[in-house]
């Protein structure tokens, strides 16, 4: 598998007018194995498809003749006023998509006043990404996504580096104690090419092998000995003054337990359909999580967000903000940082249009009453 280089004169391709237009172009540009990694899901990819279908299942019931002058998309999140509720989701190995990589995505987000959640498995050092965007006035939040390492000392090392580099929150992924059965990746022969690696984890050992008893399980007797628990979440929260969010919560009981531990927020996520296939869609889970924890705990959501109307629906169902994933990595593959900025601009413009056409001048006016299900059984 080869890694693409940056074009000499990056530009938006003719005819790209919607966030979804980049997908087909990215498929043409990316190596088949890289395409499988970025766009595939687990097993039969049912959850991957249902994420999208669940947003489409909601219809909007607009109000008319409302006062809209002076409206805006601003939202409060973790003590900051954001220009709009769009953040880039954590995606690993972005230099596999384009030479601009994570720095390109972060700079694009800063230019569009969007936040970014940097993957700890980034192909660029977290310090370099932070230095690239911190001077930007008006940029959105800079957060680090983290997997708990088998050794707490290594987790602390990553945490202290994030604090020193100026990251403003930690997003702990909790739904992937093991990888999903990613059939598409295996069929494509996915592997990282030379020069692409999880550079922030350099020098950190993998979980030590545990000998299994005859007839035992390599997974349960091996890797899962290092799987995180609620005790680890409580420990991590005690180690930093940074806000701690949990990413990968789908069950109301888990949301209540997280709230009881004092986390700063939750990301309702099924890992983009990449871990447990047939898991519930995030659009289905979101209102149930909101009902479980109330309004005090901010919720974010990812999975299947493709258009500004999806963002509007997410806000109506209880999210404070959304994480955009595959649309921006497709744009990165096609046009580098410029493409990422373009996708964010399109989504923000579409959100404003959707707000205006449903009679909502601000996101505070976006309520569940905007949503209906027209199709039987939807």
Helices and strands as residue ranges (DSSP letters): G 19-21, H 22-29, H 32-39, H 46-57, E 59-60, E 75-77, E 80-82, E 86-88, G 94-96, H 101-111, E 115-118, H 126-133, E 142-146, H 152-165, E 169-173, H 183-188, G 199-201, G 223-226, H 230-238, E 243-249, H 252-260, E 265-268, G 271-273, H 282-293, E 298-301, H 308-316, E 321-324, H 326-358, G 363-365, G 368-370, E 371-372
